[in-house]
Amino acid sequence: MQELFQAVTIKEAREIVLKHVSFPLDGEKVSLLSALDRCLLHEVVAVDDVPGFDRSTMDGFAVRAKDTFGASEGLPAYLEVAGEVLMGAAPEGELKPGQAWRIATGGMLPAGADAVVMVEHTEELDEKTIGVTRPVAPGENVVRRGEDVRAGSVVLPAGHRLRPQDLGMLAAAGVVAVEVRRPLRVGIISTGDEVVSPEEKPAPGQVRDINSYTLYGAVAARGGEPRLFGVVRDDFHRLQERLARALSENDMVLLSGGSSVGTRDVAARVIDSLGRPGVLFHGVSLKPGKPSVGAVVNGKPVFGLPGHPVSALVVFELLVAPLIRSYGYPRESFREFPLRARITRNLRSAAGREDFVPVKLRLQDGELHAEPVLGKSGLITAMVLADGLARIPAGKEGVETGEWVEVKLF
């Protein structure tokens, strides 16, 4: 085991874990209606062209574009209305030079047509004749067959998390079922002699188990399958037995508590006793959450999160949530901290350490403002009142009132 509190940066911690972790590659085939927010196991190939035919994007008349060249309000191009495209049916016939067919938005262009004149740019002289008052170019107001998606093309890559718009595209391309990754099973263990179940009345010196419930919700919200393994006292053999069982039944395990320096904290030693490579780091350069443990046991990640609820949730957001959701970490900071807001008060920070501050957001004078929700890391209310986390980078010694900060929402 590494010496305690040889702290690594968040970036280093992520890289270390990914070098040793081995996630399961099994999955299941599900219908599109069951696939929302699931990660694709394989790339998806379109079955058919989208759209499957040349179609109009406007109500109007299908025409040959060259028949409208030079048309104007003062000198319209006169065309014979020779047919009408019925919705949901193929045109019965071919458009010939000097002709126009009535067509609605989404209708299939008849053979011979290469553009659509909007109805607003026509004048009907009688039932069989229209005047075109504005010319159209070839392809104008038309979507060509396969312009959106080509049959046989890769439309979504492996690992992509399906959104509502993705389901619509797959349905349009004739894909009715997809193979998705199985949700990661995440075991959750709370540790500490002072921790009791919420059903119990705490004795003096005891506290109810908060982290099992916050972490259960956090795992489920990220698409994982959380499983509770109860509260374990700070006893090496008891924790070893519980952690071994949790590892055998899950893809990842979260321990809360037992990660700070002290003779009674045994989590790191227990992890090391169960497999290779064991503890990879003990200490991360961030606040709150410095005394965090990162480990991999026989390919399965194990995270020792601080016992304080705020610290545990912050570390979860930074090191655990991306793994559950995407089997990896975002490469760009803006994907994790997409909002920018002005901080409403001065905040100090230690150089070389990233700070993450719970903030409440409000809109003022057209700008987003982040009001710090200050409180000690053992007080869960700070996270309840906050809308997200503001980030103070490691290279800064704090932020001044009015300065822009990056924010991620809970």
FIPADO-141629 format. One record per residue (C-alpha): residue in three letters; x, y, z. Coordinates in steps of 0.05 Angstrom, whole numbers, plus 5000, padded with zeros to 4 digits. Example, Ala and Ser with C-alpha at 12.3 -4.5 7.8 and 13.67 -1.06 7.14 Angstrom:
! residues 2
ala524649105156;ser527349795143;
END
This chain:
! residues 410
met500050005000;gln502550704984;glu504351155042;leu498251515067;phe496952205039;gln501952214983;ala496252574950;val495052534875;thr491153024832;ile484252844806;lys487152764736;glu492552294763;ala487451904804;arg483151784743;glu489051564700;ile491451084754;val484750744762;leu483550674687;lys490250324678;his488149744722;val480549704717;ser477049174674;phe469649284664;pro464948734641;leu463248734567;asp456848334570;gly450248634552;glu443148504531;lys438648634471;val432949104486;ser427549454447;leu428350194432;leu423050364484;ser427450034537;ala434050324513;leu433651044536;asp439851264575;arg443250594563;cys450250524533;leu451050164466;leu455149524469;his456649554394;glu456250074339;val449550124305;val448750084229;ala442650374193;val438149864159;asp434950354110;asp436051034080;val432951624117;pro428851884085;gly427151304041;phe424951743983;asp425752463957;arg420652863996;ser418053574001;thr419554024061;met414054514043;asp406854554021;gly406654753948;phe407954473879;ala413053963855;val416454233793;arg422454193747;ala426854773772;lys428755003702;asp421355113686;thr421355673738;phe427756033719;gly426556783706;ala419756773741;ser417657403777;glu411357733803;gly411058163741;leu412357583694;pro410256923726;ala412156243697;tyr405655893679;leu405255143692;glu399854623682;val397354283746;ala397653563723;gly396953163787;glu397053133863;val401452743911;leu397352383964;met400552314032;gly402951604047;ala402651393974;ala407451393915;pro405651883859;glu401951543802;gly405551813742;glu411252253721;leu411953013721;lys413253263651;pro416253923626;gly411654513637;gln407654143691;ala406854203767;trp403953723819;arg400653933883;ile404553673943;ala404353734019;thr410153754068;gly413053054072;gly410052824007;met414152403957;leu416652773896;pro414052493830;ala419152243780;gly421752833739;ala421053343795;asp427353643827;ala424554213869;val418354473904;val415455173897;met412355423962;val404855553955;glu406156273977;his410156383914;thr404556163867;glu398056443842;glu392455983818;leu389356223753;asp384455643749;glu384054913771;lys389154703719;thr394055293717;ile398555643766;gly403256223759;val410056163794;thr412256843819;arg419156643845;pro424156163815;val427055553853;ala433755213846;pro434554463838;gly433754133906;glu430354733937;asn425054543990;val426853813980;val430353284023;arg433752753980;arg433352003994;gly438751824045;glu440652544058;asp439652454133;val442151734141;arg445051254090;ala443350514094;gly449350114118;ser452650724151;val454750724224;val449851194258;leu452051114331;pro458650864360;ala459650344413;gly459250644483;his454451194462;arg449151344515;leu442351364481;arg438352004484;pro431152134462;gln433352404394;asp437651784383;leu431651334393;gly427951724339;met433651674290;leu434450924301;ala426950824291;ala427251214226;ala433150784202;gly429350134215;val433149944279;val428049674328;ala432649354380;val439749484404;glu444949134447;val446549544508;arg451449464565;arg449049154628;pro448649684684;leu454649654730;arg452949314796;val455649744853;gly456149484924;ile455750004980;ile458549895050;ser458450405107;thr463850325160;gly464950595230;asp463650405302;glu459251025309;val454650885250;val447850565261;ser441950415216;pro436750975205;glu431550545238;glu435450575304;lys435451125355;pro442751345359;ala445951295428;pro450551855451;gly456451875404;gln452851505348;val450051755281;arg445051475232;asp447751195166;ile447151755115;asn452051545062;ser448850875044;tyr442651245023;thr445951834987;leu450651364950;tyr444950884933;gly441151464901;ala447351734867;val449051054836;ala441850954812;ala441651664783;arg447851504741;gly444750874712;gly448250384758;glu445049814798;pro446349974872;arg446449434926;leu447049575000;phe451449135044;gly449949475110;val454149795164;val460649455186;arg464549625249;asp471949825245;asp474249105251;phe479148815201;his476148125195;arg468848345193;leu470248855139;gln474548365101;glu468847855099;arg463648385078;leu468148695025;ala469948014996;arg462647844988;ala461048524957;leu466748444907;ser464447744888;glu457347994872;asn458848674840;asp463049044788;met465049594836;val464849724911;leu464250374949;leu466450425022;ser464551035062;gly468551195125;gly475050855144;ser479251285097;ser482351795145;val488951695180;gly488151335247;thr489550675280;arg482250465278;asp481350585203;val482549925169;ala479349995100;ala485950085061;arg489149475095;val482949055081;ile482949245007;asp490249065000;ser488948375031;leu483748174978;gly487448214911;arg491948574863;pro493949124852;gly490249354914;val490650074938;leu493150534884;phe492751194920;his490751444989;gly489652184986;val487152654931;ser488953384924;leu482053664931;lys477453964984;pro473053685010;gly474952945003;lys482552925010;pro482752265051;ser479951844994;val482351154974;gly482650894903;ala483950164890;val482849604841;val481948884864;asn482648374808;gly480048864756;lys474449144799;pro474849864825;val474049994899;phe473450704926;gly474250884999;leu470151525006;pro470451985067;gly465351875121;his462952595118;pro456952625071;val459053255032;ser466052985021;ala463352305001;leu458652604949;val463953064920;val468852494910;phe463252064881;glu461652604830;leu468952674809;leu471651954810;val465751474812;ala459851764773;pro463351804705;leu465551074710;ile458550834725;arg455451254670;ser460651194614;tyr465950684636;gly470951254633;tyr472251994645;pro470552594601;arg476552894565;glu473853604564;ser472653994628;phe466554344599;arg462753684595;glu463153614670;phe462654354688;pro458454634632;leu455955264667;arg459455914682;ala457056354739;arg459556944779;ile461456764850;thr457957214901;arg463357234954;asn470857164964;leu473356454974;arg480356244994;ser483755614969;ala490455274980;ala495155294921;gly496054624887;arg489254364910;glu482554374873;asp476754624914;phe469454444901;val464254884934;pro456754734938;val453055324907;lys446055564898;leu444755884830;arg440556494814;leu439556924752;gln441057664762;asp441458204708;gly441857664654;glu447757314686;leu448256674728;his450756784799;ala453356244845;glu452256344919;pro456555884962;val452855445011;leu458155415065;gly458154885118;lys462654355147;ser463453715107;gly459653315159;leu453253705147;ile448953415092;thr444454035089;ala449654405048;met448553914991;val441053924999;leu440754684992;ala445754714934;asp444254654860;gly451254444841;leu458754484852;ala463255064835;arg470454904818;ile476555294840;pro482455034798;ala488954794831;gly492955374803;lys488955904840;glu489156124913;gly481856304913;val476656714876;glu474157424886;thr467057654887;gly464357724816;glu469557254786;trp467156724737;val467256004761;glu465655344728;val459554984756;lys456654284748;leu449454134767;phe447453564813;
END
